[in-house]
Every structure is written in structure tokens, then in C-alpha cells.
């Protein structure tokens, strides 16, 4: 999205416990993100990560980190340019907000459906063109769960041999929202997401693709701290769990990009999530709960696994 987000995610790998990230292929800071990813991969391969000791303490497998494509139809401009339907863009040719997009997707025609598929494919191909090998797909603002897009996901996963997808169907939402002074509106929005996520779960189950056993974070963007994590960990039932976090460095005039609708509503909150991810206390919490660090790529069916670049 911008350099502040890139730097925060990189710090989460170098000094914290991140194991996975995903890139916005149409965003202003894509190239710097992929450059940073290549540098990070080299550090990991040569055993020079500052976080290596903490990762070893948590039984990390040592496999390459996960890099996904963060499919996007709600911010910035389409990669496919004028080929994307004008009815799904604003007056300036930019993607609509997720709340404006949803009702239009419900009534979308077959031609627009094909254009959406081409746009999502173009975003994946842009990442591939720069030498990155995606291990998974997810969506910006959970767009992968919306009508039409959800139906396209199995085809995209098979075409590009990507074996894992985010399924953001979250258990225990009442426990992890109401007990931490979240507003009722947050809980209501999370429940709406949960309905879409359940439909998406059924689709992915039928498609026989890989996805984590549990997900946490649909109602907590920018507000995950140790107390919230402890509450969630206490409710997990085992298996590989994906925790969605949004780290970032403090923004400045040089790092924050507002052009073409790339304002970041989480900018002020990202540094506190980065602080949580890089805290010694988090290592202790996970170690005491006997939680290891895993990989999304481990979940991919054999026929959909890509060789690492």
C-alpha cells in the first residue's frame, strides 16, 4: 500500500513472528515490497534473521515464508485499465468502496463477471512477472468472499496452481469483541462477514483447496494486542490457525500515499500491532501455550503446489 506498511511488515518478519504476507498488485509500493521480499528471503535462507532464535524456540519449520496475492477490487485503479467495467468504478476510474461494490456485484452480468475474472488474473500475473511465487490468495477488505468473486476463486486457484486460500470464518466472535470494549457496530459487521465467510467456506471445501483450520481477526483490524491474542488462543481448538494482522511503521509525508484513493484508515493503529508482533511477551505467550509457527503452503493439496522460486 505504501512504504510505511512495507517497512512495518518487513520489521514483523525480521524482528517479530510474522510467517506470511500478501501483496496488492495494483498498489503504489508494489515494486519496493517485492524487492524487500527478495532481500528477506535471502536473509532467511542464510540464517541471518534477527528473529531466528525466537522462531526456533517456537518450533518453526524453516520452510520459506508464505507470500500471497491480496486480490483487490475496492481501492486504487484496475490493472486491466479501461477493459474493466465502468459500472464497477467511480467517476474518476477508481475502484468503488466495498459497500458500494457489493450491491452491484449481486446484479452483475456475465460479461462483467468475465472482466472481473480477467482483472483478478492480471493481478496474480503481475506478481508472477516479477519472479514471486504465490503460496496463497486472499482479498483486500475480504473481497474474495463477495458474490461473483467467491465463485471465481476455485478457477483462479487451479489455473495458477495456488493451493491455499484464506477462509475467514471465525469462531468466538462475541467473546473476542464484546469483552474488549468493541463497539456493537463492530460485532454486527463481523457477523455479516461471518455469513459471507461460511458460504465461502462451503465453496472452498467443495473445491478441495487448502485453508487453515481457523481464522482470527475479522473484527480486530489494527486493534490486536496481547490481551486480545490471549483471549483468542484460549478459544482455539488446535490445527493451523491464521491470525490476520496489519502492522506498519509510523507514517510520514514520504511514506503515506493518498493518491488514487490509497489513503490508509489503519495508519495510526498499525504501529501498535507491530509492537505486539515484535514483543518478547508474545514469544512467551505462544511458548507457554505450546504453539508453533506454521506455514500456509503446508496446507496445499499436492497437485496445487508450486515450486519455490
N, C-alpha and C positions, 0 to 999 in steps of 0.2 A: 504493500500500500504506500509506504513512504520509508525513508531511511531510518526514522526513529523505530518503526516496527521491525525493520530488518535487523537493526542493531540489538534490539531487545530480544528477538528470537535467537540470534546468534549467541548472545550472552547466556540465554537459557540453556543452550547446549554446552557452551564452554565451561560455565561456572555452576550450572544447575543440573536438573534432572530431565530436561526435555528429551524425548526419543523420536518425536515426529513433528513435521510441519507440512504445510501445503502452500502453494504459490498462486497468486492471482495473475493469470496470464495477460490480462489487459491493463494492469496497473502501472503507474509511473515508475516504480522502483523494481520492476521485474528483473532487469539485467543485473543490477547490483545484488539482488537476492540470490540469483543463480551463481554469480561469482563467489559470493560468500559461502554458498553451499559447497562449491568445489573445494574451497580452502578448508572448510570444516571437515569434509570427508577425508582430505589428506591428513589432517591432524589426528583424526580418529584412527585411520589406518596405521599410522606410525606410533600410536600410543602416547600422543603428546597432549591429550585433553586435560586441562586443569581439573576437571570433574572426575577423572578416571578412578581415583581412589574411592570416592563416594559411590560411583556406579558399580565398582567391583564389590563393594560392601553389600549392595542390593542385588547381587547375582545377575548383573546384566550379561546378556548372551554374547556380546561382542560383535554381533552382526551389524551391517551398515544401518545408519539411521533411516527412518521412513521419510520419503518425500512424496507428497501428493499434489494433485491439481485441485485448487479451490474454485470450482466452477461458478461462474458469475453471470447473472442476468439483472442485477439490481444496482450496480454502481459503475461509473465510467462509461466508456463507449464500446460498442461491439467490435470484435476483431474482424468480423466479416464486413464491416462498413455498411454501405448502402444496400447490401443484399439482405440485411436484417430488417424485418417488418417495421415500418414506421409507426404502426399502431401500437407497438410494444416499446416505443421510445418517447421521450418528452419532446417539446418543441425545439430543443437545442441538439437533438440527435443523441441524447444520452439515455442510458437505461432508466426505467421507472423505479420508484421505491418498491419494496416488496409488497406493501399494502396496496399500491396502485396496480402492480403487476398481477396479483392473484386473481381478481375478478376477470381480467382479460384472458388469462390462461384457461379459465373454465369454458369459455366460448371460442377458443382458438380453432381455426380451420386447418385442414390437412396441409395446405401449402405453408402456413406459418409454423406448423409443427416441424416440417422438414427444415425450415430456416433455423429454428431453434436448435435442432439436432446438428446442423452444419456449424452453427456458432460454437456450441459446446465442443464439437470435434476440433474446430480450429484452435480453441484454447488449449486443448490437450496437445495438438500438433505443434503449437508454438513452443511449449515446454520441451517436447521431444527434439525439436530442431536445434535447441541449444545444448543437446547432449545429456539432458537429465532423463532418468528412467523412473517414471512414477510408480509407486507401490500401491497407491490408493486414490480414490476420488472422494471428495465431499463438496459441499456447496456453501458459497458466501450467503450468510443470513438464512441458512438452511434451505436454499432454493431447490436442492435436489429432491426434497420431499413434496414439492408442489405438483399439482396436476400437470400432465403432459411431460414435465421433466422427469418425474418418477418413472413414467413408462419408458423413457428413453435410456435410462441408466443401464439396464442389462445389456442392451445393444452396444453402448459405448464401452462398457467393461470388457465385453467379449472381443470387440473389434481391436482394441488397443492392448489386449492381454493384460489387463489390470485386474487383479484378483480380489481386492479388498475395498470395501466401501464403508463410510460412516453410516451407522443406523442409530439415530439419536432418540431412541425410545428409552425414556428414563424412568426408573423406579423411584419411589420415595420422594416425589416432588413436594408433597405437603410438609414432610419432615425437614427437608433441606431448604425450604423457603420461609415458611411461617415462623420457624424457630429462630431465624436470623434476621428478623425485622425487615423482611422484604415486603414491599407494598402488595396489597391484594391484586393490583393490576398485573404485577409480575407473575403471580401464581396463575391468574386467568390466562395470560398469554402463553405461559408454559404448558397449560393444559391443552390449549388449541394446538400448539406444536406437537404435543404428545399424540393427539388424534391423527395428525398427518404422519407422524413417525410410526404409528402402529400399522397404517396402511403400507408405508414404505417397507417396514419390517417384513410383512407378508409377501410383498413383491420380491424382495431380495432373497427370502427363503425359497421361493419358487424358482428363482434364477440360479440357485446353488452357488452363490458367490460368498466370499468370506466377509465376516463382520464381527466386531467384538461382542463378548457376552453381555456387556453392559456399557452404558454411556452416562456421563455426568457433566452438566454444565449448561443445559439449555436455558436455564433461568438465571445464570450467575455470571454472565459476561462482565469482566472487569472487577468482580467482587469476590473472587475466590481467595480465601486466606486459610491459615492453618486450622482455624476453628471450623470453617465450612468443610474443609477436606476431612477432618476427623469425623464429623457427622456423617459424611458420605461413606467413608471407609467402614464405619461401624455397621452400615446397612448393606454392604456388598455381600454377594453370595459366592464369590470365587470366580475363577476364569479370568480371561484377559479383558480388562476394563479400559476404555478410552476416557480420559478426562480432558475436556476441551478448555484450554486456557488462552489468554490474549495478552501476552507480555509485550512490553515495549519500553524504550528509553524515554526520558523526558523530552518533549517536543520543543523545537526551536524554530525560528524563522527559516532556517536552512533545511530542516528535516521534515517539516509538515507541508504536505501538498494539498491545497484546496482546489486546484484546477480541475475542470471537468467533473465536478461533483465528488472529488476524492477527500472530502472532509472526514475526519475520524471522530465519531462520537465517544469513543472509548479512550481518547488520547490521555486524558487526565487520570484514568484509572489503571492504565497498563503498567506503570512503574511499580505499583504495589503488588501486582501479580508476579512481576519479575522478581521482586524481593522475596516473595513466598517461595518461588521455584528455586532460588539460589540460597535459601536459608539452611544452616546446619540442622535446625529443628525439624525441617521436612524430612531430611535423611533419617533422623532418629525415629520420627513417627512411622515411616514406612518400614524401617528395620524392625522396630518393636512389634509391628503387626505382621511381620514375615511376608512382606510384599516385595516382589521382584520387579525389575524393569523389563518389559517385553517389547515386541515388535508387531506392527500390523501386518507386515509381509508374511509372518508366520501363518496367518490365517488363510492365505490364498490357496485355492484348490490347485493341485499340481499342474493342470492344464492351462492355468491362467497366470503362472509365474513367469516374470520376465527376468532375464539375466541382468545383473547389475552392470552398469557402465564402468 
